[in-house]
Amino acid sequence: MLAETREGESDSAQLKGHRRQVEDEPTPALVAGSVANDFMPFALNAGRYADFLPNATAIRLDRGEGHFVYLDECSLPVEAMGVPICTDRPAVMRGEVHQRLGTAIVDFFGRQLKK
């Protein structure tokens, strides 16, 4: 059974309403995601958002980058659900990933602001 939410609308009806709002959204979006995400597959996370937003550009990090590669470089021995927050997979250089993403973000905004 669907949970009832505001004014008697079901969760399903609210999601459909949100989908219509997003589909009508003309604002360009840049969505970055890791193919090797430690917690959720790209297709169900960043890929889903990129497919859902009509004016989205997707950046697929596909060189082994994990979930925490977007955070600043660090050296603490801290984990989340067994995944190291500060230690990336062997071939991943977090600083280089940040540089690649930074360039892609600047290029994206440069293209969008010229329109």
Contacts in CASP RR format, 6 or more apart in sequence:
PFRMAT RR
TARGET T0000
AUTHOR 0000-0000-0000
METHOD contacts of the structure
MODEL  1
MLAETREGESDSAQLKGHRRQVEDEPTPALVAGSVANDFMPFALNAGRYA
DFLPNATAIRLDRGEGHFVYLDECSLPVEAMGVPICTDRPAVMRGEVHQR
LGTAIVDFFGRQLKK
2 10 0 8 1.000
2 11 0 8 1.000
2 12 0 8 1.000
3 10 0 8 1.000
3 11 0 8 1.000
4 10 0 8 1.000
5 11 0 8 1.000
5 14 0 8 1.000
6 14 0 8 1.000
19 52 0 8 1.000
22 52 0 8 1.000
22 53 0 8 1.000
22 54 0 8 1.000
23 54 0 8 1.000
25 53 0 8 1.000
25 54 0 8 1.000
25 55 0 8 1.000
26 54 0 8 1.000
26 55 0 8 1.000
27 55 0 8 1.000
28 55 0 8 1.000
28 56 0 8 1.000
28 57 0 8 1.000
28 108 0 8 1.000
28 112 0 8 1.000
29 49 0 8 1.000
29 50 0 8 1.000
29 53 0 8 1.000
29 55 0 8 1.000
29 56 0 8 1.000
29 57 0 8 1.000
30 56 0 8 1.000
30 57 0 8 1.000
30 59 0 8 1.000
30 104 0 8 1.000
30 105 0 8 1.000
30 108 0 8 1.000
31 46 0 8 1.000
31 47 0 8 1.000
31 49 0 8 1.000
31 50 0 8 1.000
31 53 0 8 1.000
31 56 0 8 1.000
31 57 0 8 1.000
31 58 0 8 1.000
31 59 0 8 1.000
32 46 0 8 1.000
32 58 0 8 1.000
32 59 0 8 1.000
32 61 0 8 1.000
32 70 0 8 1.000
32 101 0 8 1.000
32 104 0 8 1.000
33 42 0 8 1.000
33 45 0 8 1.000
33 46 0 8 1.000
33 47 0 8 1.000
33 58 0 8 1.000
33 59 0 8 1.000
33 60 0 8 1.000
33 61 0 8 1.000
34 42 0 8 1.000
34 46 0 8 1.000
34 61 0 8 1.000
34 64 0 8 1.000
34 65 0 8 1.000
34 66 0 8 1.000
34 67 0 8 1.000
34 69 0 8 1.000
35 42 0 8 1.000
35 60 0 8 1.000
35 61 0 8 1.000
35 62 0 8 1.000
35 64 0 8 1.000
35 65 0 8 1.000
36 61 0 8 1.000
36 62 0 8 1.000
36 64 0 8 1.000
36 65 0 8 1.000
36 66 0 8 1.000
36 89 0 8 1.000
37 45 0 8 1.000
37 46 0 8 1.000
37 66 0 8 1.000
37 67 0 8 1.000
38 66 0 8 1.000
38 67 0 8 1.000
38 68 0 8 1.000
38 81 0 8 1.000
38 83 0 8 1.000
39 67 0 8 1.000
39 81 0 8 1.000
39 83 0 8 1.000
42 60 0 8 1.000
46 58 0 8 1.000
46 60 0 8 1.000
47 58 0 8 1.000
47 60 0 8 1.000
49 56 0 8 1.000
50 56 0 8 1.000
50 57 0 8 1.000
50 58 0 8 1.000
57 108 0 8 1.000
59 101 0 8 1.000
59 104 0 8 1.000
61 69 0 8 1.000
61 97 0 8 1.000
61 101 0 8 1.000
63 91 0 8 1.000
63 92 0 8 1.000
64 89 0 8 1.000
64 91 0 8 1.000
64 92 0 8 1.000
65 88 0 8 1.000
65 89 0 8 1.000
65 92 0 8 1.000
65 97 0 8 1.000
66 88 0 8 1.000
66 89 0 8 1.000
66 92 0 8 1.000
67 83 0 8 1.000
68 80 0 8 1.000
68 83 0 8 1.000
68 84 0 8 1.000
68 85 0 8 1.000
68 86 0 8 1.000
68 88 0 8 1.000
69 88 0 8 1.000
69 92 0 8 1.000
69 94 0 8 1.000
69 97 0 8 1.000
70 101 0 8 1.000
71 85 0 8 1.000
71 86 0 8 1.000
73 86 0 8 1.000
73 94 0 8 1.000
73 95 0 8 1.000
74 85 0 8 1.000
74 86 0 8 1.000
75 86 0 8 1.000
76 85 0 8 1.000
76 86 0 8 1.000
77 84 0 8 1.000
77 86 0 8 1.000
78 84 0 8 1.000
78 85 0 8 1.000
78 86 0 8 1.000
79 85 0 8 1.000
88 94 0 8 1.000
END
